[in-house]
Structure formats: structure tokens, C-alpha cells
Amino acid sequence: MQKIFVAGKLLEKTEEVLKQMGATFWTGTGKISEEELKKGAKDAEAIICPLSAPITSDVLTASPKLKIVANVGAGFDNIDVQKAQELGIAVTNTPKVSTESTAELSFGLILDVMRRVSEGDRLLRTHPEEFKGWAPTFFLGRELHGKTLGIIGLGQIGQAVAERAFAFGMKILYSGHHPKEVAQKWDARFVSQEELLEKSDIVSVHAAYSDELYHLFQKETFQKMKKNCFSSECFSWKSNR
């Protein structure tokens, strides 16, 4: 039987299946350390890990029987892929598995801020005496219908967000490396990032991490935006190795 080391918490049903296969589980809390990985995976033929697990060159080298590293997530910045290739170790990920969930979360944040849902909840929980009954301008939010959503990075998640925005009657701008034909079904317009920042009521970032996007949003970036513009960011991050 192949030895599998699971380096993080998974769904209960998944863990049940892996237990039947004789998998070994890391039982710590938070983020597994490099030393814990070396110890747990030293005889493993397979590692199943979350994005927070640092699968470094040292971890891979310390696991001479290792054949595959399976990342639970779309990204793989936490894995030294080059070293894995040198050692003949396969690396897999789960693309698209979280596309809809991330888009829902992103749009939930947009609705929350624009309609002031969390603000109202906090008010009623902490200062209920301030609520004197309904009034036309009390906690007045902003409608999404007719507003302009600027999407930086129209990949799978960006497209899923655009689909939701279109259903809400929003205008859509997007920026990236090049125009995309799929954007036509949402009447989305390809523009420069500068124009997107200047014209959007909401900016939603869904670009895959790259060095050119490091510190994408700085003081000067925010100064280009409309007054009261809201920025939502749900994108891949670079882990610390």
C-alpha cells in the first residue's frame, strides 16, 4: 500500500476515504511547518497539502520515496515546482474547483459594502438605541444596478463575477493582457487599467499573482479612483517559503 501523508485539514468525507487507504495525517493546528513536513513525509510516496504547506526544495529532498505532491487548491506557489521536476516528482492542483465559491464571496463583499449590510448588523448589535425606526435616508446604501464594475483580471473567477454583475444590471469594464471574446456576452469593455480605475464605481481584482502585480494598489492607485469607489480583492497570493 502506498504511503500518503496529509499535511492539513480536509473535508470529513475526504479524510474518511484517505483513512481507509492508510493515510497519515498531520494533527497540528494552523499552518504546518517545514520541519513538520520533513518529519511527516520522510517515507511518503504522496503528499496531499493545502496552499499554506511550504513544499520547499528541502522538503522534497528529504522525501526520497516521494512520487507526487497533490495541492488542494488552484494555485501552487507553495511548491518548489522546479525542484520537483528535477526529482521526477509529479505536482498536481485542482483548477476551477473554487471558481464559483470565490466569485460568490467576491460578489457577497460587493453587496455587503454597497448595501451596508455588515454596518447595519453591527449597529443593531452594539448600539440598538440608535435605531429609531425606518427613515428614508437612514443607513442609505447604493444600488448596484447601473453602476460600473471594473474587473482586473478576467480569468475564470473574473468571468464568474462578471456574469453575476451583468445579472444585476451593472456596466462592466475589464483590464488585462488582451481582450477576451467571452466578454461580449456581458457587454464588457476592454480598457486600460488607468481608465478602469477612473471610471469604475467598484474595482474587483482577480488577477493571478505575478511579480508585476506586486504592490499593484498603492496610494497613487487609489488617488486615480472615483470618490467613494469600493475595491474588492479575491485573487491568488504568494506564500512565504
Buried (B, 14 or more C-beta within 10 A) or exposed (E): EEBBBBBBBBEEEEBEEBEEEEBBBBEEEEBBEBEBBBEBBBEBBBBBBBBBBBBBBBBBBBBEEBBBBBBBBBBBBBBBBEBBEEBEBEBEBEEEEBBBEBBBBBBEBBBBBBBBBEEBEEBEEEEEEEEEEEEEEEEEBBEBEEBBBBBBBBBBBBBBBBBBBBEBEBBBBBBBEEBBEEBEEBEBBBBEBEBBBBBBBBBBBBBEBEEEBEEBBEEEBEEEBBEEBBBBBBBBEEBEB
